[in-house]
């Protein structure tokens, strides 16, 4: 049997979907499992569970619904698939599945996708994102599933005496404002004597630079923003004693690589999107505002997200010390 899985478009979701890929492998032993990943985060496939062929989908090269159709047609010309699991909820991903010519196309019912899928299911509420993916597989197969395992095989970097701090997120409502980031890193510097690495993508580099140059002391603090593509970032995350981060892709990546991850939640619901490995995570949320938790990309009530600015630095530093006391 040939199986094709369209992976999610965001780093964190893609990491969480690794449990689905692993479960498909267990449920369909001997099958060929191929993956579709978005260009830019496709490098994570190097750390993924066992699979065969890879298709890299570029939204710039194949824009919109038409682009998804063309990409699916290209797949159809290369290989015939028995099953196409469509993990993103978008209409375009279902169009891609339909164009691929796969005999069975499986996904959640949304945005009129039921016309394009041969097996469309209702998504249950209140599940963690990992469990949403797994439940799609359970509804389709009707079989008992193996336990969900979110684990990536990283570059193999050994633990060293440093921590990584990520103040960024795609959504403004999940990103630490500059003043809060400066204040928090200053407090972390006072409490921790090892090296501190500041993470960030190319488009986040300018913001991290502003924070870095505003610190009281930059001794032992290295700004890696814009200099560490995902493979290199993975090594830094894997080798860290802990990672302090906002709710973001790197939070899921570090947790899946086996590093204890302290996540500062603003917008976003940790019951749905927190890093999955509970023994390797700490969740810190204000829990004092009537609007918590929200899922907005911008903070409507306050402008600058008060759920993040009001977090107590002492609580965060105390959690860092607690985790460091249990790590090498």
N, C-alpha and C positions, 0 to 999 in steps of 0.2 A: 504494500500500500504506500502511495506517495501522499505525504501530508505537508501542507504549507500553512505557516502561521504568520499573520500580519501583526507585528509587534506595535506597541503604543509609540506615540511620537515624542514623549517627554522622557528625560533621563530617569527620573524617579519611577515613573510608571513602567518604563522598560525594565528597570532593575526588578521591580515587583513581579513582572510577567515571567521572570526566570523560573518561578515555581510552576507556572503553567506548562512551560516547555519541558521541564523535568517530569511532570506528571504525564504528559502526552507520551513521552519516551517510555515510561513504565507501563502505560495502558496499551500501547501499540508496539510491543517488542518486535524487532525485525523490520519495522517500517522505516522508510526514508523520511526524515523530518527536515524541511527547508524553512528558512526564515526570511521575512521582509523587514528591514529596518530603515529608519529615516537617516539620510545622509547627515553626518555631523556627530551623531551618537552611535553610528554603526560600529565604531571601534570597540564598543562594549561587548560585541559578539565574541571577541577574543577570550572573554572571561566567562562566557555563557555555558550552560549545560551542553552536552554533546549534540551536534546537529551536522547536517551535510551542506547543501548549497545555500548561498546567501544572495539575496537580491537587495540592492541599495537604492532606495527611493529618494530622489531629489525633487522637492517641491518647486524649486526654481526651474529645473529642466522639464518637469511635468506638472505645470500649474493647474489648479482647479479640478473640476469634475472631468473635463476633457483629458487632462494630463493623467488622472488616475485611470481612465479608460484605456488610454494608449499604453500605459505601463502594464496594466493587466493583460492586454493583447500581446505584448512582447513576451510575457511569462507563458502565455498559452502556446506561443510558437516554439518555445523551448522545451516544455515538459507538460505532461498530462497529470493532473492532480485528482486524487479521490476525495480528499477533504481540504477545505480552506477555512481555518479558524480566523475570524475577524475580531481582534481584540479592541481596536478603537471603535468608538460609538458613532463616528462620522459617516455621513452619506457617501463621501468620496471613497472611503475604505471599502464600503459594500459594493460600490461601482467597480472598484478594482477587482474584488472577488468575483463578481459576475463576469467581467471581461476575461478573467483568467480561464473560464470554462471549466472550473473545478466541478466535479459531479455533485458534491455536497458542500454548501457554503453556510457556515454556522456563525451566529452572532446574536447580540441583543437587539430587541425590537425598539427602534428609535428612528425618527426623521424619515419615515416611509421606507426604511430599509427592508421591511418584510417582503417587499416585491422583488428584491434582488437576492435575498437569502433563501435557501431551501429549508433551513431550520432556524427560526427566529424565536427567541425566548424573552420572557419578561425578567428584568433585572430586579432582584430583591433589594429592599432597603435595609440600611443599618449594618451592612457588611463592610469589612475592611476591603480595600482595593484588591489585595491579593486574593481574598476569598471571593470577590466578584468574578475574577478571572477563573478561579477554580470551579465556581458554581456553574459557569457556562459549560464547562467540560462535564460536570456531573449531570446537568439537565440533558445534555445531548446523549451521553452514553448510558445514563441510568445505572452506572456502576459505582461502587464504593471507591473513593479516590485515596491515593497515598497521602500522607501528611504533607502539607505545603512547606516547602523548603526554599527560602530565599537566600541563596549563597552563591557568590561568584568566586571563581578561582583567579586571584589577582596576580600581579607580577612576581609575588613571592618575597616581598621586602620584609626583612626582620624588624621587630619593634625596636625603636630608638627613643631616646629621651627628648621628645619634642611633642608639641600639640599643634593641631591645625585649627584655625578659626575661619569660618566662612560667614560673612555678614550679608551675603547676597541672596537674592531670589528673583525669579522672573517677574513675580508680582510685587508691586510697591508695598502692598499691605503685608507682605511677608518678609520684607527686607528691613534690616535695622537702619533707622535714620542716622545720618552722619554723627550728630551730637551724641546719640546713645551709643553708637558703635565706638566712638573715641573714648567715652567714659568707661564703657565695659572693658575694652582692651587695656586701658590704663590700670584698672583694678586687677585684671588677670595677670598683667606684668608684675604687679607688686606681690602677688600671691604665689607665682610659679617661677622657678629659677631657670628652667630649661628653655630651649629655643621655642619660638612661636612663629609659625608660618601662616601668612594671610593668603587665602585662596581667592580665585576669581577668574572668570573667563575673559576673553579679549574685550568684549563689550562692557564688562564690569570693571575693567582695569582703571579707568579714570576715576570712578567712585572710590575704589579701594585706595588709589593714590592720595585722594583728598583726605581720607581717614588717616592713612599712614603718616602723612606729613604733619597732621594735627596732633599726633600723640605726644604726651609729656616726655617720653623717652622711647627711642627706637632701638635701644640696646638689646640684642638678642632677638629682635623681631625682623623677620624677612618677608618682604612683599613679593609673592609669587604670581600675583594677578596678571593675566595676559601672557605668562611665560610657560604655563604648564598645560599642554593639550591633555585630553582625557587619559591617555595611557600613563603619562607622567604624573598627573594628579592622582590617579589610582594608586600609584606607588607611594606617594606621600601620605595618602589616607590610610593605606594598609600598614605603613610603618609607624604611624603615630600612636602615642599612648592613649590619646582620646581625640575626638573631634568635637568642637563646639560650633554649632551651626544653626542657621534658620531652617525653616521647613522648605526644603529645596532638593534638587537632584543629588548634590554631594552628600546630603544627609542619608539618603537611601544607599548610595554607593558605598560609603564608609561602613555603614551597618552591615551590608551584604558581604563586605570584605573582611569582616570579623573584628572591626574596631569599635570600641564603645563610643556611642554617639549621643551627645547632649543636644537636644533640639529645643530651640526657643520658638514656641508657637504664638503667632499673631493670628492672622486669618488662616482659614483651613481647619478642618476637624480631625484631630489626631486619631479618633476612632476609625476614620476612613483612610487616612493617608500617612500615619506615622510610620517610620521605619519598622519593619515587621518583626525583627528579632528582639523580643522583649528583654532578654538577658543582657543585650548589648546596647541598650538605649536608656536614656533618661529624658522625660518630657517635662518641660517647665512652661507653665501657662499662668497668666495673671489671674484669671477667673474672678474678676471683680466688676466687669462691665456687662451691662445687659445685652450688648450686641455680640458677645462671645458665645460660641465661635461663629464667625461668618465665613463665607466663601467668596467674598468680593476681592477683585484685584486691586482696588483702591479703597481707601478708608473714607466712607461718606460722612460719618458723624464727626470725625476729628481732623480730617485731612492727613495729618501725620499719625500713623497708627498708635493710639494710646495703649493698646494691649501689649505693645512692645516697649514703648518708651517708659512705661510705669513698672516694668519688671525690676525686681530688687536685685541689684548687682551682688549683694552679699549672699543671697540664696544661690545664685549661679556659681559664684566662687566656691561656696561651700560644697556644691555638687561636684565641681571639678576636683577639689581636694579629696572628696569621698571616693571618686573613681580612681584617682591617682594612687590612693592608698592600697588599692586592690590590683594594680597593674605593675608590671616589672619596670 
